[in-house]
Amino acid sequence: MSLKIENLYSPQSIVENSIGFETLPAGYIANATDTVSYFPSDYTLTGSMKIGLTNVWIKSRDGFVLPLLNPFEGEWFGKVSTNGDVDVQYGLE
């Protein structure tokens, strides 16, 4: 999957978020009326994502607004992480 996000202004994340693939817990049913989408044991979704973030600005709780130019490694941008084969490109135009 390829996704391009441009010209985004957002407050800092205050809850934990992730971009990528998650593990579905045992007993998960994707659609309550669909018996085909039942996962009897833990199942990790797979695939790959390429995500472009251009002109993405984050406002901190103290009012500072900065561009998102680095991986989601600091608490400054909130509780955001990646899971699985996710390639995130950052930039300004």
C-alpha positions in Angstrom: 0.0 0.0 0.0 1.2 3.5 -0.7 -0.2 6.6 1.0 0.8 10.2 0.6 -0.3 12.7 3.3 0.3 16.4 2.6 -0.3 19.7 4.3 -1.6 18.4 7.6 -1.7 20.4 10.8 -2.5 18.4 13.9 -2.3 18.6 17.7 0.1 16.3 19.5 -1.2 12.7 20.0 -2.3 12.2 23.6 -3.3 8.5 23.2 -1.2 5.7 21.8 -1.4 5.3 18.0 0.4 3.2 15.4 0.8 3.1 11.7 1.2 -0.3 10.2 0.0 -3.8 10.9 -1.4 -5.2 14.1 -1.9 -8.6 15.7 -5.6 -9.6 15.9 -6.3 -11.4 19.2 -7.6 -15.0 19.4 -11.4 -15.0 18.9 -11.4 -11.8 16.8 -14.4 -11.5 14.4 -13.9 -8.9 11.7 -17.7 -8.8 11.0 -20.1 -10.2 13.5 -22.3 -11.8 10.8 -19.4 -13.3 8.8 -18.0 -16.6 10.0 -15.2 -16.5 7.4 -13.5 -13.6 9.1 -13.1 -15.4 12.5 -9.6 -15.8 13.8 -9.4 -18.7 16.3 -5.8 -17.9 17.3 -3.6 -14.7 17.4 -3.0 -13.6 13.8 -0.5 -10.9 12.7 -1.6 -9.0 9.6 1.2 -8.7 7.0 2.1 -6.6 4.0 4.1 -3.5 3.4 3.3 0.2 3.4 5.1 3.2 2.0 3.9 6.5 3.6 4.9 9.9 2.5 4.4 12.8 5.0 5.0 16.2 3.4 4.3 19.5 5.2 3.0 17.8 8.3 3.0 20.1 11.3 2.4 19.1 14.9 1.3 21.4 17.7 2.6 20.5 21.2 0.6 20.9 24.3 2.7 24.0 25.2 1.8 25.7 21.9 4.9 25.2 19.8 4.3 24.1 16.2 7.1 22.2 14.4 7.3 20.2 11.2 7.4 16.4 11.5 10.8 15.5 9.9 12.0 12.5 11.9 10.8 9.1 12.8 8.2 8.8 15.6 10.9 8.3 18.3 10.1 11.1 20.7 7.4 11.8 23.1 7.4 15.4 21.8 5.2 14.3 18.8 3.0 12.1 21.0 2.6 8.4 21.3 3.0 7.3 17.7 4.9 4.2 16.5 5.1 2.0 13.4 4.4 -1.7 13.3 5.6 -4.2 10.6 7.1 -3.4 7.2 6.4 0.4 7.1 8.6 2.9 5.3 7.8 6.5 6.3 9.3 9.4 4.3 9.3 12.9 5.7 9.7 16.3 4.0 8.8 19.9 3.5 7.9 21.5 0.2 
